[in-house]
Each structure stands twice: as C-alpha cells, then as structure tokens.
Amino acid sequence: MAVAGVIGPADVLSLSDGVLCLEYSADYEGLRRRGEKIIDDINRALTALSGAEITCKLNPADGVDSQGVPRRVFGGLSSAETSEISRDPAVKVLLESFDGTLSDARRDNG
C-alpha cells in the first residue's frame, strides 16, 4: 500500500522537533493499524520529502476536542483535496475498474 494512501486520511495534530503526530478517526482505524505495520516506510518517505529526519506517530482519535465536546466535521472538499484523492493509486484503480468519476466528495471525520 502506498504511504500517501495510509497517511492521507489522517488529521495533523502537530509537527514539532521532527515528530509528526497524525490522528485517525474511528472510520480509519483499520488504516491506522496498517500504517503501524509500515511505519518505517512512512518515516523514510516523509524524511525524503522534507529533507529532514521525520518520525511519524499514528494516533487513534479520542473523539473529543480540547474542551471535551465530541468532534464531528462535515463539509465538501476543496478542489485541491479532491484532486489529491483522485491521484491516489487505490482510487485510480477503482475509478478505472468501474469507469467512474470522483464526484461529490465530502468530509465526515466523526
């Protein structure tokens, strides 16, 4: 599985002192677990892209914001986000297999 496909759905919590902390909603817990299996590949790819040593931490979402309020984010994606999704190898395979197009992509991080 491509590194971008594993880290793409995550939310960035922080980047400090070479440690990138990502958070996965419950919907992507399986993807987070797969990412843990290839964490060395993820770290190498991020280091190569940034030119600096990066260590990635993959965290499950706790489901609440800093004030204890449950998080749930809905909304359409920007054209840049939609373009990024359409370039994902797994998405390309599905679109080609079903002769489909990506339309009405929405965010639901709840």
ChimeraX attribute file (.defattr): number of C-alpha atoms within 10 A of each C-alpha:
attribute: neighborCount
match mode: 1-to-1
recipient: residues
	/A:1	10
	/A:2	13
	/A:3	16
	/A:4	16
	/A:5	17
	/A:6	20
	/A:7	19
	/A:8	15
	/A:9	19
	/A:10	22
	/A:11	16
	/A:12	14
	/A:13	13
	/A:14	13
	/A:15	13
	/A:16	9
	/A:17	9
	/A:18	13
	/A:19	14
	/A:20	17
	/A:21	17
	/A:22	21
	/A:23	21
	/A:24	24
	/A:25	21
	/A:26	15
	/A:27	13
	/A:28	17
	/A:29	17
	/A:30	12
	/A:31	17
	/A:32	23
	/A:33	16
	/A:34	13
	/A:35	22
	/A:36	17
	/A:37	10
	/A:38	14
	/A:39	19
	/A:40	13
	/A:41	14
	/A:42	22
	/A:43	19
	/A:44	15
	/A:45	15
	/A:46	19
	/A:47	16
	/A:48	12
	/A:49	11
	/A:50	9
	/A:51	9
	/A:52	10
	/A:53	14
	/A:54	21
	/A:55	18
	/A:56	21
	/A:57	18
	/A:58	21
	/A:59	18
	/A:60	16
	/A:61	20
	/A:62	13
	/A:63	15
	/A:64	12
	/A:65	11
	/A:66	7
	/A:67	6
	/A:68	9
	/A:69	9
	/A:70	11
	/A:71	14
	/A:72	13
	/A:73	9
	/A:74	10
	/A:75	10
	/A:76	12
	/A:77	14
	/A:78	11
	/A:79	10
	/A:80	9
	/A:81	13
	/A:82	16
	/A:83	12
	/A:84	12
	/A:85	20
	/A:86	16
	/A:87	13
	/A:88	14
	/A:89	14
	/A:90	13
	/A:91	15
	/A:92	16
	/A:93	11
	/A:94	12
	/A:95	14
	/A:96	10
	/A:97	9
	/A:98	8
	/A:99	9
	/A:100	10
	/A:101	12
	/A:102	12
	/A:103	8
	/A:104	9
	/A:105	14
	/A:106	13
	/A:107	13
	/A:108	12
	/A:109	19
	/A:110	14
